[in-house]
Amino acid sequence: MVRSLLKLIQRRLFWLSLLLLVWLLCSGQAQAGPLSERLAQFPDWSSKPPVETAQGDLAYPTWMAGTWRMTTTLVDLAAPLAPEITTPGFEGNQAFLNQIVECQVRFVPAISKVLPLKPAAEIVSDRAFNGLSLARAYLGEGAVKLVKVDPQNPNRQVTILQRDRIRGESSVRTLESTVKERATEAPAADTFVTSEVFQQVFRGAAQPYLNEVETTTAYRQLAGNAPAIEADQVTAIYLSPQDPDYFKAIDKPVALYRYRLEFFPTAEG
């Protein structure tokens, strides 16, 4: 009788311990994923992010839906391979350090191409609107003519700059950006982390300029309206295989820019 009672107690203690372990694992803080860890390691980046081929558009959490007044501030920058390798414009970009740039951005329900009237479940960036708004905020209203998104591929957009007069001829300058790879993670209900790697081609000079760009961003929803969302964002520049210094860098970034983003609700939102 005593032996049976002892076995029953041991069995119950075993299950109690197991349930306690499960509760601790499920109720503890969410573990940081590889993208969150990558941001924490800035500027010690020696490789590209763990991404996969981009399929469709990037879906954001529903709490990002709406129109926002966004401020972006360059808070840090680095050239990991300098002075041997630097990118065009790196020195000049230091003038933006700690300067607040403001524009409007919006995130909207995706429109189904198969069933246009069906309510959309995914929230996506209005890439044409956001690209034009941000480009004009940085370059000036008169510098950017248009931003177009490929209707067949939401991951490809073209920024058309105003014409220049070069040697008496009108030259159209364009920047083509195509998202090739992407990864996302959501370590908590109020946190969303994403990384996109895209190829850029600048046309309008005698020789097109190519490079590869990574943008890794951690968005966090805040309690309150000032701001409602904040984000930690790092843009990394990589050399393209066409660059003569490519094999000196391979997959190491040659320039890093870290931004602080804040999103404030608007009347439209």
C-alpha positions in Angstrom: 0.0 0.0 0.0 2.8 2.4 0.9 4.7 1.4 -2.2 1.7 2.1 -4.4 1.1 5.4 -2.8 4.8 6.4 -3.3 4.6 5.5 -7.0 1.5 7.6 -7.4 3.2 10.6 -5.8 6.3 10.2 -7.9 4.1 10.0 -11.1 2.3 13.1 -10.1 5.5 15.0 -9.3 6.9 13.9 -12.7 3.8 15.3 -14.6 3.8 18.5 -12.4 7.5 19.1 -13.3 6.8 18.5 -17.0 3.8 20.9 -17.0 5.9 23.5 -15.2 8.6 23.2 -17.8 6.1 23.6 -20.6 4.6 26.7 -18.9 8.1 28.2 -18.5 8.9 27.6 -22.1 5.6 29.0 -23.4 5.3 32.0 -21.1 8.8 33.3 -21.2 10.0 36.2 -23.4 10.2 35.4 -27.1 13.7 34.4 -28.2 15.4 36.7 -30.7 15.7 35.4 -34.2 18.7 35.7 -36.5 17.5 39.0 -37.9 17.1 40.5 -34.5 20.5 39.2 -33.5 22.0 40.7 -36.7 20.7 44.2 -35.7 22.2 43.7 -32.2 25.6 42.9 -33.7 25.8 46.2 -35.8 28.3 47.2 -37.2 30.1 43.8 -36.9 28.6 42.4 -40.1 30.8 40.1 -42.1 28.2 38.4 -44.3 24.8 38.7 -45.9 21.6 38.0 -43.9 19.9 34.6 -43.9 17.3 35.2 -46.6 15.4 33.2 -49.2 14.1 34.0 -52.7 11.4 36.7 -52.5 7.9 35.3 -53.3 5.2 37.9 -53.8 5.0 41.1 -51.8 6.2 41.6 -48.3 3.2 41.3 -45.8 3.3 43.5 -42.7 1.3 43.1 -39.5 -2.1 44.7 -39.4 -1.1 47.3 -36.8 1.0 49.0 -39.6 -2.0 49.6 -41.8 -2.8 53.2 -42.6 -1.1 56.5 -43.5 1.7 57.7 -41.3 3.9 60.7 -40.8 7.3 59.1 -40.7 10.5 60.6 -39.5 13.8 58.9 -40.3 17.1 59.9 -38.7 20.6 58.6 -39.6 22.1 57.8 -36.3 25.3 55.9 -37.3 27.2 54.9 -40.3 30.3 52.8 -41.0 32.6 51.8 -43.8 33.9 48.4 -42.6 36.5 48.0 -45.4 37.7 51.6 -45.6 40.1 53.1 -46.5 40.8 50.3 -49.1 37.2 50.2 -50.3 34.5 52.9 -50.0 31.3 53.6 -51.9 30.4 56.7 -53.9 28.6 59.2 -51.7 29.7 57.7 -48.3 31.6 60.8 -47.2 28.8 63.1 -48.4 26.2 61.1 -46.5 27.8 62.0 -43.2 26.1 65.4 -43.6 22.8 63.6 -42.9 24.0 62.3 -39.5 21.4 63.2 -36.8 19.3 65.1 -39.3 15.6 64.4 -39.1 13.9 63.8 -42.5 10.1 63.7 -42.6 7.7 62.3 -45.1 4.4 60.5 -45.4 4.2 56.7 -45.9 1.3 54.3 -46.1 0.6 50.6 -45.8 -2.5 49.3 -47.5 -4.5 46.1 -48.0 -3.2 44.0 -50.9 -5.4 43.8 -53.9 -6.1 40.4 -55.2 -5.4 40.0 -58.9 -7.7 36.9 -59.0 -10.6 38.3 -57.0 -10.2 42.1 -56.9 -13.4 42.5 -54.8 -12.3 40.0 -52.1 -11.3 41.6 -48.8 -7.5 41.5 -48.5 -6.0 39.8 -45.6 -2.4 41.1 -46.1 -1.1 44.6 -45.5 1.6 45.7 -47.9 3.7 48.8 -48.5 2.4 51.3 -51.1 5.8 51.1 -52.7 5.2 53.7 -55.4 3.8 56.3 -53.0 6.4 55.6 -50.3 9.3 55.5 -52.7 8.3 58.9 -54.2 7.6 60.4 -50.8 11.0 59.4 -49.3 13.0 60.2 -52.4 11.6 63.7 -52.6 12.2 64.2 -48.9 15.9 63.4 -49.3 16.5 64.8 -52.8 14.0 67.6 -53.0 10.6 68.0 -54.7 12.1 68.9 -58.1 14.6 66.0 -58.2 12.3 63.1 -58.6 9.8 62.8 -61.4 8.1 59.5 -60.8 8.3 56.1 -59.0 6.7 53.2 -60.8 6.1 49.6 -59.6 6.1 46.8 -62.1 2.4 45.6 -62.2 3.6 42.1 -62.8 6.2 42.1 -60.0 5.6 44.1 -56.8 9.3 43.6 -56.0 10.5 45.7 -58.9 10.3 49.5 -59.0 11.8 52.2 -61.1 12.6 55.7 -59.9 12.7 58.3 -62.7 14.7 61.4 -61.8 14.4 64.7 -63.6 16.3 65.2 -66.8 19.8 66.6 -66.9 21.4 68.5 -69.6 24.7 66.8 -70.5 26.7 68.3 -73.3 23.6 69.8 -74.8 21.7 66.5 -74.7 18.8 65.5 -72.5 19.7 62.5 -70.3 17.1 60.5 -68.4 18.4 59.1 -65.1 16.7 56.1 -63.6 17.3 53.9 -60.5 15.9 50.3 -60.9 15.5 48.4 -57.7 14.5 44.7 -57.6 14.0 42.7 -54.4 15.6 39.3 -54.9 15.6 37.8 -51.4 13.7 38.3 -48.2 13.2 37.0 -44.6 10.8 37.9 -41.8 10.3 37.1 -38.1 7.8 38.1 -35.5 9.4 37.4 -32.0 6.4 39.0 -30.3 2.9 40.3 -31.2 4.1 43.9 -31.1 7.4 43.3 -33.0 8.0 42.6 -36.7 11.5 42.2 -38.2 12.2 41.9 -41.9 15.2 41.9 -44.2 15.2 42.5 -48.0 18.1 42.2 -50.4 17.6 44.0 -53.7 19.7 44.8 -56.7 20.1 48.4 -57.9 21.0 49.7 -61.3 21.6 53.4 -61.8 21.3 54.5 -65.4 22.0 57.8 -67.0 25.7 58.1 -66.8 28.1 56.9 -69.4 28.3 53.5 -67.6 25.5 52.0 -65.5 26.3 51.7 -61.8 25.3 48.4 -60.1 25.3 47.4 -56.5 23.4 45.2 -54.0 21.5 46.7 -51.0 20.2 45.1 -47.9 17.6 46.7 -45.6 17.0 45.0 -42.3 14.3 46.6 -40.1 12.8 45.9 -36.7 9.4 47.5 -36.2 7.8 47.8 -32.7 4.3 48.9 -31.9 4.1 51.3 -29.0 1.4 52.0 -26.4 0.3 55.5 -27.3 0.2 57.8 -30.3 3.5 59.8 -30.1 4.9 57.8 -31.9 2.7 54.8 -32.4 5.5 52.7 -34.0 9.3 52.9 -33.9 11.8 51.1 -35.9 15.6 50.3 -36.0 16.8 50.0 -39.6 20.1 49.3 -41.1 20.9 49.6 -44.8 24.0 47.7 -46.0 25.7 48.3 -49.4 27.4 45.4 -51.2 29.5 45.5 -54.3 28.2 43.8 -57.5 30.2 41.2 -59.3 30.9 43.8 -62.0 32.8 46.0 -59.5 36.6 45.6 -59.8 36.9 45.4 -56.0 34.2 42.7 -55.7 36.6 39.8 -54.8 38.2 42.0 -52.1 34.8 42.3 -50.4 32.7 39.3 -51.6 29.7 39.2 -49.2 31.0 41.8 -46.8 29.2 45.1 -46.7 31.2 48.2 -47.8 28.9 50.7 -46.2 26.4 50.6 -43.3 23.8 53.2 -42.4 21.7 52.9 -39.3 18.4 54.8 -39.0 15.8 55.5 -36.3 12.3 55.6 -37.7 9.2 56.9 -35.9 5.6 56.7 -37.2 2.9 59.1 -36.1 -0.8 58.7 -37.0 -2.3 61.1 -39.4 -5.9 62.2 -40.1 -5.9 60.1 -43.2 -4.7 57.1 -41.2 
